[in-house]
Amino acid sequence: MTMTKHTMPETMYRASRCCRVLGNPTAYLILRCLGHGQKTPTQLSKDIEVSLPTVCMTLRHLREMEVIRYETSGQHKLYWIKDERVLAILDSLEEWVEAMRGQQ
C-alpha cells in the first residue's frame, strides 16, 4: 500500500500534527502544568518560566489542535486540557524514552 501525505487518512494526518505540536518543549511544559489544573497564561508563564508572548502563541497552537480549551473569566482566560488522555500519552512517551535510554 502506497501512502503519501496527501493520501493519508485524516486521523493519521491529525495525529502527526499533534506530534508536531507536542514536539515543542514549551507546549509540552504547558500541558504538564495544565495537568495540575486550570491556569491563566500569566500563571503558566510564571510556572514554566517562559515569556508571556511565547506562552500565548503556544496556547494558540494547542487550541488549534483542539488539545486545550479556555473560557473567559472577567479579563482573564482560564485554560485546561480538553481530554485528559493526552497526559497518558505524555506518560507513555516518557516511559518509552526512559526504556530507550536503558537500552544503550
C-alpha positions as CSV (number, residue, x, y, z in Angstrom):
1,M,0.0,0.0,0.0
2,T,1.4,3.3,-1.1
3,M,0.6,6.3,1.1
4,T,1.6,9.9,0.9
5,K,1.0,13.0,2.9
6,H,-1.8,13.9,0.5
7,T,-3.5,10.5,0.7
8,M,-3.1,9.5,4.3
9,P,-6.3,9.2,6.3
10,E,-7.5,12.2,8.2
11,T,-6.9,10.6,11.6
12,M,-3.3,9.8,10.8
13,Y,-2.7,13.3,9.5
14,R,-4.2,14.9,12.6
15,A,-2.2,12.6,14.8
16,S,1.0,13.7,13.0
17,R,0.1,17.3,13.5
18,C,-0.4,16.7,17.2
19,C,3.0,15.1,17.4
20,R,4.5,18.2,15.8
21,V,2.9,20.5,18.4
22,L,3.9,18.2,21.3
23,G,7.4,18.3,20.0
24,N,7.6,21.9,21.1
25,P,9.1,21.9,24.6
26,T,7.0,24.9,25.6
27,A,3.8,23.1,24.6
28,Y,4.9,20.0,26.5
29,L,5.6,22.0,29.7
30,I,2.2,23.8,29.3
31,L,0.4,20.5,29.1
32,R,2.2,19.1,32.1
33,C,1.4,22.3,34.0
34,L,-2.3,22.1,33.0
35,G,-2.4,18.5,34.1
36,H,-2.4,20.0,37.7
37,G,-5.5,22.2,37.0
38,Q,-6.7,25.2,35.1
39,K,-4.4,28.2,34.7
40,T,-4.2,31.6,33.1
41,P,-1.5,32.4,30.6
42,T,0.2,34.6,33.2
43,Q,0.2,31.7,35.7
44,L,1.6,29.4,33.0
45,S,4.3,31.9,32.1
46,K,5.4,32.1,35.7
47,D,5.2,28.4,36.4
48,I,7.3,27.3,33.4
49,E,9.5,30.5,33.3
50,V,8.7,31.3,29.6
51,S,7.7,34.8,28.3
52,L,4.0,35.5,28.2
53,P,4.1,36.1,24.4
54,T,5.6,32.7,23.8
55,V,3.1,31.1,26.1
56,C,0.2,32.8,24.3
57,M,1.5,31.7,20.9
58,T,1.9,28.1,22.1
59,L,-1.6,28.1,23.7
60,R,-3.0,29.2,20.3
61,H,-1.3,26.2,18.6
62,L,-2.6,23.9,21.2
63,R,-6.1,25.3,20.8
64,E,-5.9,24.9,17.0
65,M,-5.1,21.2,17.6
66,E,-8.0,21.0,20.0
67,V,-5.8,19.8,22.8
68,I,-6.9,22.5,25.2
69,R,-9.9,24.7,25.8
70,Y,-10.4,28.0,27.6
71,E,-13.1,30.2,29.0
72,T,-13.1,33.9,29.7
73,S,-13.5,34.9,33.3
74,G,-13.5,38.7,33.7
75,Q,-10.4,39.9,31.9
76,H,-8.6,36.5,32.2
77,K,-8.7,33.4,30.1
78,L,-8.6,30.2,32.0
79,Y,-7.1,27.2,30.1
80,W,-7.5,23.5,30.7
81,I,-6.8,20.2,28.9
82,K,-9.7,19.1,26.7
83,D,-9.1,15.4,27.1
84,E,-7.0,14.0,30.0
85,R,-5.9,11.1,27.7
86,V,-3.2,13.5,26.4
87,L,-1.5,13.2,29.8
88,A,-1.4,9.4,29.5
89,I,0.2,9.9,26.1
90,L,2.9,12.1,27.7
91,D,3.4,9.5,30.4
92,S,3.8,6.8,27.8
93,L,6.3,8.9,25.8
94,E,8.4,9.5,28.9
95,E,8.3,5.8,29.8
96,W,9.4,4.9,26.2
97,V,12.2,7.4,26.3
98,E,13.5,6.0,29.6
99,A,13.3,2.5,28.2
100,M,15.2,3.6,25.1
101,R,17.9,5.2,27.2
102,G,18.2,2.0,29.2
103,Q,18.9,0.0,26.0
104,Q,22.0,2.0,25.1
